[in-house]
Amino acid sequence: MKKDILGTAILSIFIAAAPAAQARDYSRSEGLLQYVDPYIGSGGHGHVFVGTSVPYGMVQLGPSNIHKGWDWCSAYHYSDSLLIGFAHTHLSGTGCTDLGDILIMPMNEIRTPRGNQDDFSGGYASPYSHDSEVARPEYYSVMVERYGIKAELTATDRVGFHRYSYPEGKPASVLIDLREGNGSNAYDSYIRKVDDYTVEGYRYVRGWSPSRKVYFVLKSDVKIEEFTAYDDNDPQPWDQLKVPSVKAVLTFGDVDRVQLKVALSSVSCENAAMNLNAELPHWDFGKVVDTSAARWNARLERMTVDTDDEAARRIFYTALYHTMIAPTLYCDVNGEYRGMNDMIYTDPEAANYTTLSLWDTYRTLHPLMTLMQPDMVDKVVNSMISIYRQQDKLPIWPLMSGETDQMPGYSSLPVIADAILKGFSGFDKEEAFQAMKATATYSRQKGVPYVLEKGYIPADRIHEATSIAMEYAVDDWGIAAVARKLGKTADAEIFAKRAGYYRNYFDASTGFIRPKLEDGSWRTPYDPARSIHTVGDFCEGNGWQYTFFVPQDPYGLIALFGGDRPFTAKLDEFFTNTDDMGEGASSDITGLIGQYAHGNEPSHHVAYLYAYAGEQWKTAEKVRFIMDEFYTDRPDGLIGNEDCGQMSAWYLMSAMGLYQMNPSDGVFVFGSPRFKRIEMKVHGGRTFVVEAPDNSPENIYIRKVYLNGKPYDKSYITWQDIVNGGTLTFIMGKRPDKKFGSAPQSRPITLN
């Protein structure tokens, strides 16, 4: 016994004499994650999420500012300096506002009004500074200046983990605000103190998504000494409260640190508790940070770049990160989730996804996903098929349990078609095809009855009719291609015809796509540069931009102009014309090169059209300029909305020198590779390398190409060639070789 006592005494002396362990430094990440800068796109009109999450996770936990309009769609803008708390759901890069659910604000002075931007003295809002922020994908921290509290955040798929360090002298508290969201308030909310360490509740919202129900369970590692529920700002004497504007203050007493775990569910508080217990049974904050970092690095390592340009490296890996914030997981660990009809469904793989910005992402994000995130493809397609079962049509822009119906077209169709045509098989192809066909003939789908009856949508009957119809033609091409693959000849003929309906809008006398009225006449007068955001004929665009919006049939479009030369002359004019778009033009039309608008998706494919007319060198000029000028490593480093990864996906594919013009056919057109070497781990576990050893800011033109060491005279490559693995070598030069890709047999193929 004396020996044990002596040993304990010696150990105590040793511990006391040892130097104090240094606090963990989360200001820098390891691996490729160190090159990710979440601030890129957080200023300007990028609208990106700043905070912490895991790839495609349900929880995006981060700071919220007071909503002040369009540039706060993600609830955070780099120009701001006033914090109202940390919410568990945020959008990234969208042009509409929602979410901001389960807002938590640490404090040591009890206040329940939010406060206003110009006068927050009576509210709970606090100033903050970027100087005290650490913004990493796996970890976020900031000093809440008003209260002297250091806030630290990290997350798992379904659980947000908070750590708050309080100064001495005042009791540690947190406010839970279930009323406040980003641009929308709750219509019903509930909170209950379950025990001395646990609180549960929910928030029901009608916002951009017409119906959302968010349940949560909060668990503290410190005893809740006092719980006060508020009806907005009026304290109530109960341990539970159900009113439209619930708030609650949890007081923990005189402690210097509080950790909170907050789990979400769309189904119930019981499911939220189940998610918490399954994903985060411990209180090791650093372990969660490390696990998140490992998950991000594993995804980032699927695409690696060789460059000495540190700014370009940050742009590249931040873009890659931005492509993996959405889609977002939308089911509990047991697979349950709330559907579009408010019923509960179960995904047997626990892999249901939402936040599908399809009008944006079908163009590049999803083709990129088929290459380097193949494990996500079947999950996304199954999620869309599930939505079809719930609402009798495939999704347009689904957000949690609500269909926003935002943007023209039925843009889930090219995503599904692309997956089927590339051989993905983790879903029922026959059901997928029937869902596509049903959506394209759905009588309540905007303008579809006119398509079936007239072959066009009258501009004097349907708002944005012309852009809706042009989108439908792209989507219908995908149905036709799938029908051919499945041996459905009659359906293939019907939808191939519909894919060509874009011709019904081409006015040969002016050389423009032009709105057509119900009586068959053209819209008169007509200015193709004019863009009217709220009552126009085009969605976020004009006649110039939609004239070239035929990615499914470039050769058919060229024929309408009378051949290569008149087509490229018109395309040249597109990039130089500076006619005024007029008062009321869409704020999304940014990043202009003439009438080309890189800040908005309808233009994203246009620079690659030159290759189809035999002038690939002009594609190289345009895309290199766009990459260099419109993508920077500053907070305003995106020229328009990130749009859930589409803007970044365009950069990544273009940086490889590749772009899938038709969103469903797997043909990648050559542009101008941005780096000397990029490696991609592709579908099937192989590696595809793009190398351009002579690449430089001056050497932007492709002069020769080799595939696996053999001369390659085409100006495109197929998806199958890419996923087979190998090396694509570009020999670059300062001057174009105008013969490269000019011969008809060298130009990109199209599948009919």
N, C-alpha and C positions, 0 to 999 in steps of 0.2 A: 504494500500500500504506500509506504514512504517513497519507494522508487517511482511509482506512478505520479505522486504529487510533485516530486522533484522534476520529473520529465515534463509535466504540464507547466511548471514554473519556468523552466528553461525555454520551452516553446513560446510562452507568452512574451518573454524578454526578447526572443528572436524576432517575433512578429512586430513588436513595438519598435525595434531598432531598424527594421527593414524599411526602405524607401516606399512612399505611398505609390500605389499603382496609378499609372497615368490614365486619365479619362479617355475613352474610346474616341478616335477622330473619325467622324463620318463625312468630313468635308470633301474627301476624294474617294472615288471608287477604284476598284481593281479590275484588271482585265479590260476588255473592250468597252465596258461600261464607263470607264474614265473619260472616254471621248464624247459621251452624250451630254448635251447641254439643254435641259428642259426649258431654259429661257428663250431659245430660238423659236420665234413665232408667238411669243407671249405678248409682244407689242404689235404695233401696226394693226393689221386686220387678220392676223393669224389665228387668233381665238383658241390657242392650244391649252390643254390642261397642264397646270403646274402643281405637282404634288407627288404622292407615292402610290404605286400600284404594282401588281405583277402582270406579266404578259396576258392580255385578254381577260383580266380579272373583273369580277363583279364590282369590287370596291375601288373607287378612285378617291383617295383620301387626301384632301389638301385645303389650302386657304381659300376663303371666300371674301370678296369685296362686296360692297353695296352695289347692287345691279344699277347701272346707269345707261343702259342702252346696248346697241348692237355689239360693240367691242367687248362687252362683258358676257358673251355667250357661254364662256367656260367658267364664269364667276370670278375670273382673275385677269387683270391687265397690268402689264409691267409699269405703266404710268401711274398706277394707284399707290396709295400709302396708308389706306385705312382698312383694317381687318375686322370682320364681324364673327369670325370663328372658323372652324374646320368642319367641312361637310364630307360625307362619305360617298357621294355620287356627283360626278361632273361630266360634262360633255367635252370633247376635244376637237376644236376646229370647225364646229358647225356654224351655220348662218342663222340658226334659231336658238332660242333660250329655253332651258328647263333644268330639272334636277336640283342639286344643292340640298340633298336630303340629310336629315338628322344632323343638324348644326350644333356643334359643341364649342363653347367659349370658356377657357379657363379664366378665373378671376379671383381676387381676394377682397373685392368690394361688391356688395350685392346690388346689381342693377338688372332690370329686365327689359326696359325699352331698348330698341336697337340703337337709336341715335341716327342722325342724318349726316350726310357728307360734310356739310358746311358747319354743323353744330352737333357734335357728339358728346357734349359735356354731360348731358343727363342720361346718356345711353351706355350700353356695355361695349360699344366699338372701341378699338384701340389703334393708334398709329403703329406702324412697323417700318422697318428699313431693309432694303436689299443688302445692306452691309452686314446685317445679322442673319440673313437667310442662308440656308444650305438647301439647294434644290437638286436632288438626285432621284432617279426613278425608284430606288429602293429605300430612300430616306429623305424626309423633309424636316427642316428645323427653322424656327424663327423666334426672335425675342418679342413677346407681347409687351410692348414698351409701357403701356399705361399701368400695368400691374407688376412689371418686373419679372414676368414668368417666362421661362424658356420652354417652348413647346417643341416636342419631337414626335414624329409620326413614321410609321411603317405599316405594311399590310400583307395579308395573305389573300387568297382568292375572294373570300367572303367576309373577312374580318379586318377591321381597322384597329391598329394598336397605337394608343396615345401614351406619351410619357411627359408629364408636366413637372417642372422643378420650380418651387415657390420660394420667394424670399422670406426671411424671418419677420415675425411681428404681426401678421394677419392670418386669419384662418383660411385654409386652402378650400376653394370651391370651384365648381364648374356649372355653367348654365347649359341646359339642353333646350334648344328652340325648335319646336316642331311646326311652328307657324311659318317661319321664314324659309323660303327657297330661293332659287335663282330666277327671279322674274315671275314667280307664281307662288301664291300662298295656299296652305292646306284648306280643304273644306271640312275635314274631320281629322281629329288627332286624339291620341290616348296615351297616357303614361301611368305606370304603377310601380311602386316600390315593392319588389318581391321579397327581399330580405335585406340585411344590413350591408350587403355587398352587390346587390343585383337590382337593376331597373329594367323594365320592358315597356314597349309601346309601339305605336304605329303612326304613320302619316299618310293620309289619302289626299291625292292631288289631281286636279284637272288643269293641265298646262298645255304646252305644245303637244305632248302626248295626252290624248283626251281622257286617259284613265290610268292612274298608277296607284298601287298600294305598297307601301314600304314598311315592313315590320323590323323591329330591332330588339336586341337584348344587349344591355351594357353590364359589364362585370368590372368591379374595382378591386384592386389589391389592398385597399385601405378601407376601413370601416366607414360607412356613411353615417356620420354623427347626426346630421339633420337633413331631412328631405322636405322641400316645400314646392307644391305644385301651384301653378298660376294659370288663371284664365286670362290669357294675354298678359296684362300686368297686374292683375288682381290676385293676391294670394288666397289659396283655398285650404281649409283645415283637414284635408283628406290625403291618404297615401295613394290615391288614384284619382284620375280626372279624365273625363271624355268631353271635349268641347272642340270647336273648330281651331282655336288658337292656343294650344297647350304649350306652356313653358315649365321648366322645373329647375330648381337650384339644389345641387348636392353639395353639402358642406362636410369636410373631412376633419376639421379641427386643425390643431397646430402641428402640421407635418410639412416636411420639405420636399416630398415627392409623391405623386400619385400616378399610378398606371391604370389605364382603362382599356378594356377590350370591347369593341362594339361590332356585333355580328348582324348581318342583314338577311332578310328573306322576303320574297314576294307572297309567301303563303301564310305564315303565322309566326307569332312570337315563339311558339314551341319549336318550329323549324329553325328559327334564328339561333335559339339555344343549342340545338343539335349541330348547326354549322360551327358554332363557337367551340363546342366540346370536341368536335372532330378535327378541326383545323388548328386550334390554338389552345391546347390544354395546359400550357405552361406560361410562365411570366418572364421568359428570357428574351428581352427586347433585342439584344444584339444577335441572337440566333435567328430571329425573324428577318432582320436586316440582311444577314448573311445568306439566308435561304432565298430571299427575293433577289439579291445580287447574283446568286448562282443561276437562278432561273433566267434572268435577263441575259447574262453572259452566254448561257447555252444557246439562246435564240440568236443573239447578235453574232455568235461565231459561225452561223450558217452562211454569212456573207462577209468576207474580209477584203480590205482594200490595202494596196501597197502605195504609199505616197509619202513624200517629205513635206507636203503642204499641211501644216497642222490645222489651219482654218478649214481646209477642204475635208480633212479627216473628221473634224467635229460636225461639219454639215452632213457628211455621209452617215455617220453612226447615229446622229440625232434623227435624221430622216428614217433610218431603219427602226429606231425606237418608236417614232411616231406611227409607223405602220402596224404596231402591235399593241396599241392602247385599245382600239376597237377592231372588230366586234367585241362585245363584253359578255362574259358569262352570265347566264340568267336561269339558274336553277340551283336548288339546294343540294347538299351532299347525297341525299337520297333520290335525287333526280326530279323532285317536284318543283313546279313553277306555276304561276298564274298566267292563263292564256288571254287572248284578245277578247274572249267572251266572258271573262271573269270566272271561268271554271279552272279547276286545278288539274294539271296534266303531269305525267311522269315521263321523263326521258330515261330510258334504260341504261344509257351510258353516262348519265349525269353530265351531259355536254350540250345543253341548249344555250343558244346565243342570241343576243339582241344588239341594239345600236348599229343597225345596218343602213348606212348612208348610201344606198345602192345607186342612186343617180350619179353620184360622184365616183364611188369605188369600183363599179363594174368595169370601168375603163382601164385601170392599171393595177389597182391594189389586188383585185382577185386574180387576174392573170399572174401577178407576182407570187401570190399565195400558192398557186398550183405548182410553181417551181420550187420555192424554198420553205413553205409552210404547209406541205401536203397533208399533215396530220389534222389541219384545220378545215380542209375543203369539205369532207363528208359531213363534219359537224355543222358547218354553216348551211349546207344544202338541206340536211335533215331538219334543221331549225326552221328553214323557210317552208319546207313541206308541211311541218307541223302547223305553222301559221295558216297555210292553205286549208287544212282540215278545220281550223277554228273559224275562219271568216269567208270561206268559199272563193278566195282568190289569194294568189301569192303576194307577199308583202311589197309595199312601195318604199316606205321609210319607217320601219317598226322601231318603237322605243318602249322597252319593257312590255307592259300589257296593253299598249295603245298603238294603233296605226295612225301615224300623222298624215298619211296620204300626201306627203310633201314631194314636190317636183314632178315633172312630166314623165310619161312612160311607165312601163311595168318592168323596172330595171333589174328585178331578180332573175328574169328569164335568161339574159345572156350569161349570167353567172352560172346558172344551172346547166345551160347548154355547153358552156366551156368545160365544165366538169365531166359531163357525159362524153363529149367528143374527145376528151383527153384520157378517157378510160377509167376515171374514178368510179368505184363500184360499191361504196359503203352505204348506199341508199337504194331505194326501189326505183329503177329507171322508168318503169311503166307508170307508176304513180306520179313520178316527177313530170313525165311528158303530159299526162292527163291534166295535171295542175297547170302546166304552161298553157295548154290549149284552152282550158276553162277560163284562165285569167285573160287571155287575148280575145275571148268572146263574151266576157262578163258584161251584161247589159248595163250594170251600174258603174262600170269603169268609164271614166271621163272620155267622151268622144268615140268610144268603141261602136255604138250603134251607127254613127255616121260612117265609120270606116267600113262596116259591113254593108251599108246601103249604098254609099256614094264613092267609096275609095279615097275619100279625103274628109277632113274635118273642117267645116265652114268657120272662118274667122269671125263672122258676125253672129255665131251661135255659141261658141266655146272660147273662153278666155285662154290665151296662149295656145290657140289651136294648132298653129303651124309647127311649133317646137314639139308639142305633144305627138303630132303625127310623124314627124321626123324621127322621134325616139321610138315610136311603135314600129317603124320600119326596121330599125336596128334590131329590136327585140324579136320581131317576127322572123328575121333571118335565122336566129338561133332555133326557133321552133322548127322551121323547115329543115335545117341541118340535122337536128335530132330525129325528126320524122324519117329522113332518108336513112339514117344510121339504124333505126329500129325497123326499117322495112315498111313504113307507112306511106306508100307512094302518093295516095290521094291527098293526105294532109300535107305532105311535102310540097305538092304543086300549089295548094291553096296558099300556104304561108310564104312560099317563094314569091308568088305574085304580090302578096301584101308587102313583102320586103322591098319590092320595087315601086311602091306607091309614092316614094319621094319624088318620082318623076312628075307626078300630078301637080307638084308645086313649082316646077321649074318653068320660068317665063323666058323662052328663048329670045324674045325681043329685047330684053334687058340683061340677060345673062345672070339672073338672080333667082334663088328660091323666093317665092312671093306668096303672101297669104291669099287664099281663094275664098270667095263668099259663097253662100248657099245657092245662089242662082248661077254659079259657075264662072262669074266674072272675077277679075283680079281686084284686090284692094287698090283703090285709087283715091287720092294720090298715094304714092309709096316712096319712101326714102329708106333705102336699105341700111343706112347708118343709124337711123332713128331707133332708140330703145326707150320704151316706156315701161317702167318696172311693174306698176300696179294694174294697168289696163291694156297692156300691149298684146301683140300677136306672138311674141317670143318670150320664153322664160330665160331671164338673166342673159339676154343676148340680143342680137339684131340680125337683119337680113344678110349682111356680109358674113357673119359667123356661121349662120345656119346654112348658107349656100354650100359650104364645104363640109357640112355635117352628114356625110354618107360613108362612115367607116366600114360598113358592111359590103360596099360595092364601089370601090374607087374607080375601077375601069368603066363602070356604067356612068359614073359622074363625068369622067374625062370625055366619054363619047358625047354627052349632052353638050359639051362645049365645042365639039368638033375636032377633038384630037389633042395630042400632047402640047403643041405650041400654043394654041389659044387658051388651053387650060393653064399652063404654067404662066402665061402672061397675066391671066386673071389672078392667079395665086400670088404672083409678084406684086400686083396692085394691092392685094389684100394686106400685105405686110408693109405697104407704104402709104396707103390712103389714110388721111387724117380728118375726114369729114366729121363734123360734130355729131355726137350721139343724142344731143338735145337735152333739154331740161327734163328731169324725172328718170334719167338713165339709172339702171341698177347699180347700187354701190358695190356689187360683186364684180363688176367689170373693171378689173385692174390688171396691171402688168401689160400695158399696151405696147405693141409693135405695129404701128398702123392700126388696123382693125382687129388684129390678133390680140386676144386677152388671155394671158397665161394665168391670171388670178381666178379664172373661172373655167369650169371643165369642158364646155362645148368646143373650146379651141385646142384642147390638149393633144389631139392627134394630127392637127392640120399640117404642122411642119414636115411630118413624115410622108405627106401625100406626094411630094416631089419625086420620091423614089419610084412611084407607080408611073410617072410620066418620063422616066429615064434621066432625071436630074438629081441623083442622090446627093451630089455635092452641095446643092442648095439646102437640103435637109441638114447636112452637117453644119453649115454656117448658122442656120437658125437655132438648132438645138444647143449648140455650144454657147451661143450668145445668151440663150435663156438660162442655161445652167450657171453661167458666170455672173450674170447680172441680177437674176431674180432669186437666187439662193445665197444667203450670206450667213455668217455666224453671229449676227446681232439679234437683239430681241425683235426687231422688225424684219427678220431675215426671210420671211415668207411673203410673197407678193399679194397673196389673198388668203382666204380661209383655208386652213389645213384640210378640212372636210374629211375627218376620220381616217386620215392616212393617204388620201388620193394624191395630194400635192407632193408629198414625200415619195410615194411610190413612183410617180412620174420621174422624179429626180434619180432614184435608184436604177430604174430600168434604163433611162437615158444615159446615165453615167456608165453603164455597161455597153452602151452603143446599140441598144436593142429596144424595140417598142412593138407591142402587139396591137396592130392597127384595128383589125376586126376583133372585138372583145371576146369572140367565141371560136376563132378558127385556128389558134395556135401558130400563126405565122408572125415572126418577129422581124420587123424592118430595121435595117442598119441606120444609125445616125452618126454620132461622133463620140467614141468612148472618151471619158473624162480623165481616166487614170491609166497608169502604166500596167496595172495588174489588179484584177478582181477575181476572187475565188468564191464560188457559190456551191454549197452542199445542196444538191437537188433531189427531187423526188426519186426514190429508189436507192438512196444512199450513196450515189456517186458524186463526183466533183466536176464542176464545169468551170473552166478558167477562161477569162477574157484578158488577153494581154495586148498592149500597144506600146512596145518598148521605146518608140520614137515620139511618144505623145508629149506635147508641150502646149503652152498657151498659143503658140503660133502654128503648130502642126495639128490642125483641126480636121484635115481632109483625109479620107480613106483612099489610099492609092492601090493597095493590094490586100488580099485576105487569104489566110491559110486556115484550114480546118484539120486539126490533128496532123499538121506538117505538110498537107497536100494543098496545092493551089485551089482556091475556091472563088468562082467568078460570079456568084450571086450576091444580090444586095439584101438578102434576108436569110434567116435560119428558122427551122421549125422547132416547135416545142419538143418533139421526139428526139431531134438531134441534140438539143440541150440536155435533156434528162438522161440521154445515153452517156453523158459525161464526155470529157475530152478538153481540147484547147482550141479556142478561136483566136487567131492572131491577126491583128490589124497592123498594116504598115502605113504610117501616117506621114503627111507632108504639108508644107506651107501652101502649096498650090494644088488646086483640085485636078484630079485626073477625070476629065469630063466623060471619058469613055467608060469609067467604072460604073456598072449597073445600068448602062444606057441601052444595051441590046434587049429586045423584048424577052428573050429567053433567060436573061439575068435578073429581070425585075421580079418583085414579090408575086408569088402565086396567090390566087384566090380560090376558095372552095365554093362550088355552086351546087 
